[in-house]
Amino acid sequence: MPDLPESDARKDSPADDDAERRRRRAQFLRDLAEARELRDRVQPRRAKTARLRHAMRMRTFRW
């Protein structure tokens, strides 16, 4: 019998699929945060401007 592709093998257990998806998402978010920190260190002026812009957006946001 031929080997099933990984995606077909995972369809049998939705809990494993969900756990794998959460693991991949967590890794992606860690990488994204690391990239943001690196960019902020390399371009401090742009980071400061982005922080100020974000603060203004939060102040003017209506709940």
N, C-alpha and C positions, 0 to 999 in steps of 0.2 A: 504494500500500500504506500503511495507517495506521501511524503511529509506535507502536512498542512502549513500554509503560511501562518505567521504569527497572529495576524489579525483574525483569521478564522478560528484559531485555537482559543483565542481569548473570548470569543462570543459565548462560550459555554458558561463562564462565570462572570456575571456583571459586577460582583463585588471586587474581584481582582482588577477588572477593567477600570472601575471607578477609582480604586486605590492607585493604579498606575497613572491615571490621568491627573489625580491630585499631586502625585509625586513629581510628574513632569511640570505641572503648573508651578509648584513651589520652587523647583529648580530654575524655571524661567524667571520668576519674580526675584529670586536671589541674584541671578545674572543681571537683570535689569537694574536693580538697586546698586550693584557693584559698578555697572557702566555709568550710572548717574553720578556716583561718588567720584569716579575717575574724571569724568567730564567737568565736574565742579572744581576739582583740584587743578585741572589743566587750564580752565577758562574761568577764573574767579569773577571777572567783571560780568560775564554773561550769566553766571550763576546768581550773582547778587541781583541783577536785573530781573531774572526769572523769579527769585524769591519775592521781590517787591511787587511784581506783577501778580503773582499768586496771592499775596496778602491783600492787594486791592480787590481782586476778584472775590476773595472770601468776605471782605468787609461789605461789599455791595450785593452779595447774594441774599435773596429773600427766601425765607423758609416758607 
